[in-house]
Amino acid sequence: MKKSRLPANVLSRHLSVFDSEVVRKENLDRWFFEELGFVFKLFKEYRIPSGPLESRLFHLVISLSGTHQDHRPTKPAGRRKRWTPWLRAVLVVSVDRLRKKKSATSSIEWACQVLSKQEPWASFLKGGGRGVDPAEALRKQYFEFKDDEFAELMARTAANSESAWDEIVMNAVNESRPH
């Protein structure tokens, strides 16, 4: 199995003293999401089960240290889960951002209805099964994950990375599509 590697530019990243505060903040936010995405790829690669983020990070450290023998089968039984914690957190932040953009009184149902008709969510939801309302599928996932601390962390960080948000959504949805 080919192991994931950090992007080559991670070690050469630097902030310039000549950059404005806005540029520095955008770079830090973009780098945070790139590195967080890499961590979630490692969770998938090392077959770290879903659960609290602290627990998953602990299991990842143990797996990377080589002191832990993984006795699980190489391919997990059952169908692949489409809704990863990363994708759910992106959904929660997307719904909240859309509601805030429209008005403070916009409903979650309305936001899910709008998102279910926009790309990349529309394409992602097409394969969800027969008779499943796409907006209802988004609403259900939103309520299952809205109070998760990872979603809250992403919301705080995403608040300052307006320019990179569309790319983050596209990457999260594309990584969760069945291959």
C-alpha positions as CSV (number, residue, x, y, z in Angstrom):
1,M,0.0,0.0,0.0
2,K,1.3,3.4,-0.9
3,K,1.6,5.6,2.1
4,S,0.4,9.2,2.1
5,R,3.1,11.8,2.2
6,L,2.8,15.4,3.3
7,P,2.8,17.9,0.5
8,A,6.4,18.9,-0.4
9,N,5.7,22.6,0.4
10,V,4.7,22.0,4.0
11,L,8.3,22.3,5.3
12,S,9.0,25.4,3.2
13,R,6.0,27.4,4.1
14,H,6.7,30.7,5.7
15,L,4.9,34.0,6.5
16,S,6.5,37.1,5.3
17,V,6.8,40.2,7.5
18,F,5.7,42.2,4.5
19,D,2.4,40.4,4.1
20,S,-0.7,42.1,5.4
21,E,-2.6,40.6,8.3
22,V,-5.4,39.5,6.0
23,V,-2.9,37.6,3.7
24,R,-1.2,36.0,6.7
25,K,-4.6,34.9,8.1
26,E,-5.7,33.5,4.7
27,N,-2.5,31.5,4.4
28,L,-2.7,30.1,7.9
29,D,-6.3,29.1,7.4
30,R,-5.6,27.4,4.0
31,W,-2.6,25.6,5.5
32,F,-4.7,24.4,8.4
33,F,-7.4,22.9,6.2
34,E,-4.8,21.3,3.9
35,E,-3.1,19.7,6.9
36,L,-6.4,18.7,8.5
37,G,-7.4,17.0,5.2
38,F,-4.1,15.1,5.2
39,V,-4.8,13.9,8.8
40,F,-8.2,12.6,7.7
41,K,-6.5,10.8,4.7
42,L,-4.2,9.2,7.3
43,F,-7.3,8.1,9.4
44,K,-8.7,6.5,6.3
45,E,-5.4,4.9,5.3
46,Y,-4.7,3.4,8.7
47,R,-8.4,2.4,9.1
48,I,-8.8,4.5,12.3
49,P,-12.5,4.0,13.3
50,S,-14.9,7.0,13.7
51,G,-15.1,8.5,17.1
52,P,-14.0,11.5,19.1
53,L,-11.1,13.4,17.4
54,E,-8.8,13.0,20.4
55,S,-9.3,9.2,20.4
56,R,-8.7,9.0,16.6
57,L,-5.5,11.1,16.9
58,F,-4.2,8.8,19.7
59,H,-4.9,5.7,17.5
60,L,-3.1,7.4,14.6
61,V,0.0,8.2,16.6
62,I,0.1,4.5,17.8
63,S,-0.3,3.3,14.3
64,L,2.4,5.6,12.9
65,S,4.8,4.6,15.7
66,G,4.7,1.0,14.5
67,T,4.2,-0.4,18.0
68,H,0.6,-1.4,17.3
69,Q,-0.3,-4.5,15.2
70,D,-3.5,-4.0,13.2
71,H,-5.3,-7.4,13.2
72,R,-8.3,-6.2,11.3
73,P,-9.0,-7.4,7.8
74,T,-7.5,-5.3,5.1
75,K,-10.9,-4.3,3.6
76,P,-13.6,-3.4,6.1
77,A,-16.8,-5.4,5.8
78,G,-19.9,-3.7,4.4
79,R,-20.4,-0.8,2.2
80,R,-18.2,2.3,2.3
81,K,-19.5,5.2,4.4
82,R,-20.2,8.3,2.4
83,W,-20.6,10.7,5.3
84,T,-17.2,11.1,6.9
85,P,-16.7,13.4,9.9
86,W,-14.8,15.8,7.6
87,L,-17.8,16.0,5.1
88,R,-20.3,16.4,7.9
89,A,-18.3,19.3,9.4
90,V,-18.2,20.9,6.0
91,L,-21.9,20.5,5.7
92,V,-22.6,22.0,9.1
93,V,-20.5,25.1,8.3
94,S,-22.0,25.4,4.8
95,V,-25.5,25.4,6.1
96,D,-24.7,27.9,8.8
97,R,-22.9,30.2,6.4
98,L,-25.8,30.1,3.9
99,R,-28.3,30.9,6.7
100,K,-26.1,33.8,7.9
101,K,-25.7,35.1,4.4
102,K,-29.5,35.2,3.8
103,S,-30.7,36.3,7.2
104,A,-30.5,35.3,10.8
105,T,-34.1,33.9,10.7
106,S,-33.5,31.6,7.7
107,S,-34.3,28.0,8.6
108,I,-32.0,25.0,8.4
109,E,-34.6,23.3,6.2
110,W,-34.4,26.2,3.7
111,A,-30.6,26.1,3.7
112,C,-30.5,22.3,3.1
113,Q,-33.1,22.7,0.3
114,V,-30.8,25.3,-1.4
115,L,-27.6,23.3,-0.9
116,S,-29.2,20.1,-2.2
117,K,-29.7,21.8,-5.6
118,Q,-26.2,23.3,-5.8
119,E,-23.0,21.6,-6.9
120,P,-21.2,19.7,-5.5
121,W,-23.9,18.6,-3.1
122,A,-26.4,17.9,-5.9
123,S,-24.1,15.4,-7.6
124,F,-23.0,13.8,-4.3
125,L,-26.6,13.3,-3.2
126,K,-27.7,11.7,-6.5
127,G,-26.3,8.3,-5.5
128,G,-28.1,8.3,-2.2
129,G,-30.8,5.8,-3.0
130,R,-34.3,5.7,-4.4
131,G,-37.0,7.8,-2.8
132,V,-34.6,9.7,-0.6
133,D,-35.2,13.5,-0.5
134,P,-31.8,15.2,-0.9
135,A,-32.7,18.1,1.2
136,E,-33.9,15.8,4.0
137,A,-30.7,13.8,3.7
138,L,-28.6,17.0,4.3
139,R,-30.9,18.1,7.1
140,K,-30.6,14.7,8.9
141,Q,-26.8,14.8,8.6
142,Y,-26.7,18.4,9.8
143,F,-28.6,17.6,13.0
144,E,-26.6,14.5,13.7
145,F,-23.3,16.4,13.6
146,K,-24.1,20.1,14.4
147,D,-22.9,20.0,18.0
148,D,-19.7,18.0,17.3
149,E,-16.6,19.8,18.5
150,F,-14.9,19.2,15.2
151,A,-17.7,21.0,13.4
152,E,-17.4,23.9,15.9
153,L,-13.6,24.0,15.3
154,M,-14.1,24.1,11.5
155,A,-16.7,26.9,11.9
156,R,-14.4,29.1,13.9
157,T,-11.6,28.6,11.4
158,A,-13.7,28.9,8.3
159,A,-15.1,32.2,9.4
160,N,-11.9,33.8,8.4
161,S,-11.2,31.9,5.1
162,E,-13.9,33.1,2.8
163,S,-11.9,32.9,-0.3
164,A,-10.9,29.2,0.2
165,W,-14.2,27.9,1.4
166,D,-15.6,26.8,-2.0
167,E,-12.4,24.8,-2.7
168,I,-12.7,23.2,0.8
169,V,-16.3,22.1,0.1
170,M,-15.4,20.7,-3.3
171,N,-12.5,18.7,-2.0
172,A,-14.5,17.3,0.9
173,V,-17.3,16.1,-1.3
174,N,-15.0,14.7,-3.9
175,E,-13.0,12.7,-1.3
176,S,-16.3,11.2,0.0
177,R,-17.6,10.0,-3.4
178,P,-17.6,6.3,-3.9
179,H,-14.7,5.2,-6.1
